[in-house]
């Protein structure tokens, strides 16, 4: 079962505390920030491009995600 937008938002917020992960997610999926934010508030499966981008970020979360706004090197 695919995650809903809200479930993705909770998981991303836990993994990327203190970082602007929404901006990175918007860039990765090629959509404006307001599009991403809207879908992250919904209890439905988000569009494929957003879900795929979120999955990719979560898979690499332990790689320190260098370059993500708010990272220690920024």
SVG drawing of the C-alpha trace seen along z (x, -y; Angstrom):
<svg xmlns="http://www.w3.org/2000/svg" viewBox="-7 -28 37 30">
<polyline fill="none" stroke="black" stroke-width="0.4" points="0.0,0.0 1.3,-3.4 1.8,-6.1 -0.5,-9.1 0.7,-12.6 0.4,-13.1 2.3,-9.9 5.1,-11.0 5.2,-14.4 5.5,-12.8 8.3,-10.5 10.2,-13.3 9.9,-15.7 11.4,-13.0 14.2,-12.2 15.1,-15.8 14.6,-17.8 15.7,-21.4 16.1,-21.2 14.0,-22.6 13.2,-19.1 10.0,-20.5 12.1,-22.7 14.4,-19.7 11.3,-17.5 9.7,-20.1 12.9,-20.4 13.3,-16.7 9.8,-16.1 9.8,-19.2 6.8,-20.8 6.2,-24.1 6.4,-24.2 2.7,-24.9 1.8,-21.8 4.0,-19.7 2.7,-21.3 -0.9,-20.8 -0.4,-17.1 1.5,-16.6 -1.6,-17.7 -3.9,-15.1 -4.9,-11.6 -4.6,-10.3 -1.7,-8.9 0.2,-11.8 1.1,-12.0 3.7,-9.5 6.5,-12.0 6.1,-13.3 6.0,-9.8 9.0,-8.7 11.0,-11.8 10.1,-11.3 11.1,-7.6 14.4,-8.5 15.1,-11.1 14.2,-8.7 16.4,-6.0 19.3,-8.4 18.4,-10.0 21.4,-8.4 23.8,-9.8 23.6,-13.1 21.8,-14.7 24.6,-17.2 23.3,-20.4 19.8,-20.2 19.0,-23.6 19.7,-23.6 22.4,-20.9 25.4,-21.5 27.6,-22.5 25.2,-25.2"/>
</svg>
